[in-house]
Amino acid sequence: MNPNRQDPAKPWILIAVIAVQALCAAVFLGDMIADLSGMEAAEAEQGEGPHAYIEGLAALALAAAIVIETRILMWLLRRKAHLEESLTSAQAAVQEVIDAEFAVWGLTPAELDVATFLVKGLSTAEIAAMRGSAEGTIKAQLNAIYRKSGTANRAELMSLLIDTMMGQRQADRREVAAARPA
């Protein structure tokens, strides 16, 4: 299941529950008013008087629940909108960082396309199919990307991009590699 896919039915479920509660509250209030107005005097004479007050309390409790649930629903919908806006901003910021890094590397348009597919997690075969190129061509472009970025493979390139996004860009990868014991 796609985590980005929205389920439009969720707020409507809560709205439906609130509507049912409102209907129940109206029934209780109507019955209570009928009891207190004497329309059901026979029941009142048989000791059913407290029944009307219990119905009134139930109606008030339902009305309070409706108000609280409506406020919670509105808060949740505002929160969801805020989170979606924040996610969109974060996605744009990530894309800006990646684009800036690609520009620093001086990628050709074809290499830029391949690098974009690489960041999205596509395999060499998938990139070749998407671009309508041979796998050998894609491998050559990947090697050029690795050389220009100072990385040796896909994992190092992704690590470099993640470090850059986190503001922890390491020194030149070649310096790090040279510092490793042989």
C-alpha positions, 0 to 999 in steps of 0.5 A: 500500500502506498503510504502517500495515498490519502484515504478520503473516507476517514474524516467522513467516518467521524462526521457520520459518527457525529451525525448519528450522535446528533440524531440520538441527542435530538431523539433524547431531547424530543422525548424529554420535552414530551415527558416534561410537557405532560404528553406522556402524563400516564407514564409520569404518574407511574413513577417515570419522572426521573426517566425524563431527567436521565434522558436530558442528561444523556442528551447533554452528554451527547451534545458535549461529545458532539462539540468535543468531537467536532473540535477534534476533527477540525484540529486534526484536519488543520494538522493534516493540512499543516503536515502536508504543507511541511512535507511539500516544503521538505521535498522541495528543499531536498530536491534543491539540495540534490540539484545544487549538488548535481550542478557542482558536479557538472553533470551533462544532461544525460548524466543528470537524467541518469543520476536522478533515476539513480537517486530514485532507486532505479536499477541500471536495467530500469534506468536503461529501459526508462531512457531507451538506452543500452545498459552499457551506456548507462554503466558508462554514465554512472561511472562518469557520475561517480568520478565527478562526484568523487564516489566509487559506487551507488552507496557512496553517492547516496551517502554523500547526498544524504550527508549534504542534505543533513549539512554534514558534508564530509571532506573530499571523499578522496581524502577520506579514502586516502586516510583509510589504512591499506 
